[in-house]
């Protein structure tokens, strides 16, 4: 557990636990962004921009190049080679980094601040924490790759990775919508929304502790957002608009101050309605 802060510590830094309140309201963000903060934020921004650039490039290839010059997943599961699995996995891994890292930045910055207070340095620990968080999504990308492989074999996905089974899309949307109302989703979301509260409970010292906390936080975020990631199978795996909207949804859910539960439920109703419309279509 983290030691109780001294009386002279900024109370809002230790008491406020939501993303929106993790920064003192009377202190501009730029004054909090020390060189260490700027370095960490810059690295994260570079990774996010590079990930989105890769996805945009992949989308451009699919929409601009002749089919004979682009990679397309085989429709027969037996025809998949190591290269096909590698390319599909790379696509999912980059997609997870692009979509999930933006909402993880507040937690990473709060963790960095605590590390600087405890260890007078943060670079090593924050690097381990961030990589551990990403590792969870990289493992999940294996699951998504194997699922895509099977969906191609069932002809639920086209060679262009578009959905071609309306029933599957409807089930995905209804499942994602119903999950928005579940207590399990809310529990995971609460942990993701409260960086200081999460770290106070889950804190472990040292490099091994950074790994454990990063894995735990990644697992919480996976528990919160897995159903939203599955929507990519319903709207088309390389649907850029779908990626952007889900990224914004995840970001708003984790950072929206106040009545975020209403937002989550409205999204849930929207997903269920969309799924119902597909069923009736």
C-alpha positions as CSV (number, residue, x, y, z in Angstrom):
1,X,0.0,0.0,0.0
2,X,1.1,3.6,-0.6
3,X,2.1,5.5,2.5
4,X,-0.2,8.2,3.5
5,X,0.9,11.6,2.1
6,X,2.3,14.3,4.3
7,X,0.0,17.0,5.4
8,X,1.8,19.5,3.1
9,X,1.0,17.4,0.0
10,X,-1.5,18.7,-2.4
11,X,-4.8,17.2,-1.1
12,X,-6.5,17.2,-4.5
13,X,-3.7,15.0,-5.9
14,X,-4.3,12.3,-3.4
15,X,-8.0,12.6,-2.7
16,X,-9.5,13.2,-6.1
17,X,-9.6,9.8,-7.8
18,X,-11.4,10.2,-11.2
19,X,-9.6,11.0,-14.4
20,X,-11.3,14.4,-14.6
21,X,-10.2,15.3,-11.0
22,X,-6.7,13.6,-10.9
23,X,-5.3,17.1,-11.6
24,X,-5.9,20.0,-9.2
25,X,-8.6,22.3,-10.6
26,X,-6.7,25.5,-9.7
27,X,-3.5,24.4,-11.5
28,X,-3.2,24.6,-15.2
29,X,-2.1,21.3,-16.9
30,X,1.0,22.8,-18.3
31,X,2.4,23.7,-14.9
32,X,2.0,20.0,-13.8
33,X,3.7,18.8,-16.9
34,X,7.3,18.5,-15.7
35,X,10.0,17.3,-18.1
36,X,9.3,13.8,-16.9
37,X,5.6,14.1,-17.7
38,X,6.4,15.7,-21.1
39,X,8.8,12.8,-21.9
40,X,6.2,10.1,-21.0
41,X,3.4,11.9,-22.7
42,X,5.5,12.4,-25.8
43,X,6.4,8.8,-26.0
44,X,2.8,7.7,-25.6
45,X,1.7,10.2,-28.2
46,X,4.3,8.9,-30.7
47,X,3.2,5.3,-30.2
48,X,-0.5,6.3,-30.6
49,X,0.2,8.4,-33.7
50,X,2.4,5.6,-35.2
51,X,-0.4,3.1,-34.5
52,X,-3.1,5.1,-36.1
53,X,-0.8,5.9,-39.1
54,X,-0.3,2.2,-39.6
55,X,-4.1,1.6,-39.6
56,X,-4.7,4.5,-42.0
57,X,-2.0,3.0,-44.3
58,X,-3.6,-0.4,-44.1
59,X,-7.0,1.1,-44.9
60,X,-5.5,3.0,-47.9
61,X,-4.0,-0.1,-49.3
62,X,-7.3,-2.0,-49.0
63,X,-9.2,0.8,-50.8
64,X,-6.7,1.9,-53.3
65,X,-4.5,-1.0,-54.4
66,X,-5.6,-3.7,-56.9
67,X,-6.7,-6.9,-55.1
68,X,-3.8,-8.7,-56.7
69,X,-1.3,-6.4,-54.9
70,X,-2.8,-6.6,-51.3
71,X,-2.9,-9.2,-48.6
72,X,-6.3,-10.7,-48.0
73,X,-7.0,-13.4,-45.4
74,X,-7.8,-16.7,-47.0
75,X,-11.5,-17.8,-46.8
76,X,-10.5,-21.4,-46.0
77,X,-9.1,-22.0,-42.5
78,X,-6.8,-24.7,-43.9
79,X,-5.3,-22.2,-46.3
80,X,-4.0,-19.9,-43.6
81,X,-0.2,-19.8,-43.4
82,X,2.1,-18.4,-40.7
83,X,2.4,-15.2,-42.7
84,X,-1.4,-14.8,-42.7
85,X,-1.6,-15.3,-38.9
86,X,1.3,-12.9,-38.4
87,X,-0.2,-10.1,-40.6
88,X,-3.7,-10.5,-38.9
89,X,-2.1,-10.5,-35.4
90,X,0.0,-7.4,-36.2
91,X,-3.2,-5.6,-37.4
92,X,-5.1,-6.5,-34.2
93,X,-2.1,-5.7,-31.9
94,X,-1.6,-2.2,-33.5
95,X,-5.4,-1.6,-33.4
96,X,-5.5,-2.4,-29.7
97,X,-2.6,0.0,-29.0
98,X,-4.2,2.7,-31.1
99,X,-7.6,2.4,-29.5
100,X,-6.7,1.7,-25.8
101,X,-3.6,3.8,-25.1
102,X,-5.4,7.2,-25.3
103,X,-7.6,6.3,-22.4
104,X,-4.7,4.8,-20.4
105,X,-2.7,8.1,-20.4
106,X,-4.3,9.6,-17.2
107,X,-3.5,6.4,-15.2
108,X,0.1,6.3,-16.6
109,X,0.7,9.9,-15.7
110,X,-0.7,9.4,-12.1
111,X,1.5,6.4,-11.7
112,X,4.5,8.4,-13.0
113,X,3.8,11.1,-10.4
114,X,3.7,8.6,-7.5
115,X,6.9,6.9,-8.8
116,X,8.7,10.3,-8.8
117,X,7.6,10.9,-5.2
118,X,8.7,7.5,-4.0
119,X,11.8,6.8,-6.1
120,X,12.9,10.2,-7.5
121,X,12.7,8.6,-10.9
122,X,9.9,7.2,-13.0
123,X,11.2,6.2,-16.4
124,X,12.0,2.5,-15.7
125,X,8.8,1.9,-13.6
126,X,6.5,3.7,-16.0
127,X,8.0,1.8,-19.0
128,X,7.4,-1.6,-17.3
129,X,3.9,-0.5,-16.2
130,X,2.9,0.6,-19.7
131,X,4.4,-2.4,-21.4
132,X,2.6,-4.7,-18.9
133,X,-0.7,-2.9,-19.7
134,X,-0.1,-3.3,-23.4
135,X,0.8,-7.0,-22.9
136,X,-2.7,-7.7,-21.8
137,X,-4.1,-6.3,-25.1
138,X,-1.4,-8.1,-27.1
139,X,-2.5,-11.4,-25.6
140,X,-6.1,-10.5,-26.3
141,X,-5.0,-9.8,-29.9
142,X,-4.1,-13.5,-30.2
143,X,-7.7,-14.4,-29.3
144,X,-9.0,-11.9,-31.8
145,X,-6.7,-13.3,-34.5
146,X,-7.9,-16.8,-33.9
147,X,-11.5,-15.7,-33.9
148,X,-11.0,-13.9,-37.2
149,X,-9.4,-17.1,-38.6
150,X,-12.5,-19.1,-37.7
151,X,-15.0,-16.4,-38.9
152,X,-13.3,-16.4,-42.3
153,X,-13.7,-20.2,-42.4
154,X,-17.4,-19.8,-41.6
155,X,-17.6,-17.1,-44.3
156,X,-18.9,-14.6,-41.8
157,X,-16.2,-12.3,-42.9
158,X,-15.3,-11.5,-46.5
159,X,-11.7,-11.5,-47.9
160,X,-11.8,-7.7,-47.3
161,X,-12.6,-8.4,-43.7
162,X,-16.1,-6.9,-43.9
163,X,-19.0,-8.6,-42.0
164,X,-21.3,-10.6,-44.3
165,X,-23.4,-12.3,-41.7
166,X,-26.2,-10.0,-40.3
167,X,-27.2,-12.4,-37.5
168,X,-23.6,-12.4,-36.2
169,X,-23.5,-8.6,-36.3
170,X,-26.8,-8.3,-34.5
171,X,-25.7,-10.8,-31.7
172,X,-22.5,-8.8,-31.2
173,X,-24.3,-5.5,-30.9
174,X,-27.0,-6.8,-28.5
175,X,-24.3,-8.5,-26.4
176,X,-22.2,-5.4,-26.2
177,X,-25.3,-3.3,-25.4
178,X,-26.4,-5.7,-22.6
179,X,-22.9,-5.7,-21.1
180,X,-23.1,-1.9,-20.7
181,X,-25.8,-2.5,-18.0
182,X,-24.0,-5.3,-16.2
183,X,-22.5,-4.9,-12.7
184,X,-19.3,-6.6,-13.8
185,X,-18.8,-3.9,-16.5
186,X,-19.5,-1.2,-13.9
187,X,-17.0,-2.7,-11.5
188,X,-14.2,-2.8,-14.1
189,X,-15.1,0.7,-15.3
190,X,-14.9,2.2,-11.8
191,X,-11.4,0.9,-11.5
192,X,-10.4,2.3,-14.8
193,X,-11.9,5.7,-14.0
194,X,-10.2,6.0,-10.6
195,X,-6.4,6.0,-11.1
196,X,-5.5,7.1,-7.6
197,X,-8.0,4.8,-6.0
198,X,-6.8,1.9,-8.1
199,X,-3.2,2.6,-7.2
200,X,-3.9,3.0,-3.5
201,X,-5.4,-0.5,-3.4
202,X,-3.2,-2.3,-5.9
203,X,0.2,-0.7,-5.2
204,X,3.3,-2.9,-5.3
205,X,6.9,-1.6,-4.9
206,X,9.7,-2.0,-7.4
207,X,10.0,-3.2,-11.0
208,X,8.1,-6.4,-10.2
209,X,5.4,-4.3,-8.6
210,X,5.2,-2.1,-11.8
211,X,4.7,-5.3,-13.8
212,X,2.0,-6.6,-11.5
213,X,0.1,-3.3,-11.4
214,X,0.3,-2.9,-15.2
215,X,-1.1,-6.4,-15.8
216,X,-3.9,-5.8,-13.3
217,X,-4.8,-2.4,-14.8
218,X,-4.7,-3.9,-18.3
219,X,-7.0,-6.8,-17.1
220,X,-9.4,-4.3,-15.7
221,X,-9.6,-2.4,-18.9
222,X,-10.0,-5.6,-20.9
223,X,-12.9,-6.6,-18.6
224,X,-14.4,-3.2,-19.2
225,X,-14.0,-2.9,-23.0
226,X,-13.8,-6.4,-24.6
227,X,-17.4,-6.3,-25.8
228,X,-16.8,-2.9,-27.5
229,X,-13.7,-4.3,-29.3
230,X,-15.8,-7.2,-30.6
231,X,-18.0,-4.7,-32.5
232,X,-15.2,-4.4,-35.0
233,X,-16.3,-7.9,-36.3
234,X,-19.8,-6.4,-36.8
235,X,-18.9,-3.2,-38.6
236,X,-15.9,-4.5,-40.5
237,X,-12.4,-5.3,-39.1
238,X,-10.7,-2.4,-41.0
239,X,-13.6,0.1,-40.6
240,X,-11.7,3.3,-39.6
241,X,-14.8,5.1,-38.6
242,X,-15.7,2.2,-36.3
243,X,-12.3,2.3,-34.7
244,X,-12.5,6.1,-34.1
245,X,-16.0,5.9,-32.6
246,X,-15.1,3.0,-30.3
247,X,-11.9,4.8,-29.2
248,X,-14.0,7.9,-28.4
249,X,-16.6,5.8,-26.5
250,X,-13.9,4.2,-24.4
251,X,-12.2,7.5,-23.7
252,X,-15.5,9.3,-22.8
253,X,-16.5,6.5,-20.5
254,X,-13.2,6.6,-18.6
255,X,-12.8,10.4,-18.4
256,X,-16.3,11.8,-18.4
257,X,-16.9,13.6,-15.0
258,X,-20.2,13.1,-13.2
259,X,-23.0,11.2,-14.8
260,X,-21.0,8.8,-16.9
261,X,-23.4,5.9,-15.9
262,X,-26.1,7.6,-18.0
263,X,-23.8,7.9,-21.0
264,X,-22.9,4.2,-20.7
265,X,-26.6,3.2,-20.5
266,X,-27.5,5.4,-23.5
267,X,-24.7,3.7,-25.5
268,X,-26.0,0.3,-24.3
269,X,-29.5,1.2,-25.5
270,X,-28.1,2.3,-28.8
271,X,-26.2,-0.9,-29.3
272,X,-29.2,-3.0,-28.5
273,X,-31.4,-1.0,-30.8
274,X,-28.9,-1.3,-33.6
275,X,-28.7,-5.1,-33.0
276,X,-32.5,-5.3,-33.0
277,X,-32.7,-3.3,-36.3
278,X,-30.3,-5.8,-37.9
279,X,-32.4,-8.7,-36.7
280,X,-35.5,-7.2,-38.3
281,X,-33.6,-6.2,-41.5
